[in-house]
Amino acid sequence: RPLRKISTAFKELAVTVNSPSPVPVAQFSHACSLVSPLFGCLGIAFKFAEMDYVAKVDDLVRASGSISTLVVMMDKDIEANSVRKAGSHTRNLLRVKRGLDMVRVLFEQIIASEGNSLKDPATKSYAQVFAPHHGWAIRKAVSLGMYALPTRAHLLNLLKEDEAAAKIHMQSYVNSSGPLITYLDNLFLSKQLGIDW
């Protein structure tokens, strides 16, 4: 049951974020890897996000074998002057953060909406998080893909959850991912790296 695993992992991550100790790459990348199947459940509209997100998370999982914390990881890229280079851990972290943020907004929209269509929640979350960073071609492809989204009932079926339990786990993720995303934004800003690239 992916939603339960996601909910538990991000609750634990929120505890780490709110503690004085730095966030371990291993804990962060493990929690992020649990989100990967969600993109797959959303169908063709989010295929690009799934492929991009999964590749970036895999990189962070590999990095966790030799790098202890997110701060150390970022500092290594800054030292090597490779922060903005394709494939750098820091660049991948920024992309993963956007994926987590998109899921947060999507869950907020699903919780707030009625009916069986996911088109509105998915369109709003894409527009808010990903669209500002995508060119016309990708935005157009996503907009066409929105017509192939699963229904809400089908999504819950894929996630093996009923409506009530799904809402609880989604709300839990929204609550715990908010502070994590703020932490990551502040980390980028504290290193003068910016978050809009």
PEHU-V545595 format. One record per run of one state. SS is the DSSP state (H for helix, E for strand, C for the rest). FROM is the first residue (numbers start at 1). TO is the last residue. If there is no record, write none. Layout:
# PEHU-V545595
SS | FROM | TO
SS | FROM | TO
This chain:
# PEHU-V545595
C | 1 | 1
H | 2 | 17
C | 18 | 23
E | 24 | 24
H | 25 | 41
C | 42 | 42
H | 43 | 63
C | 64 | 68
E | 69 | 69
H | 70 | 79
C | 80 | 88
H | 89 | 112
C | 113 | 118
H | 119 | 133
C | 134 | 135
H | 136 | 148
C | 149 | 151
H | 152 | 158
C | 159 | 162
H | 163 | 190
C | 191 | 197
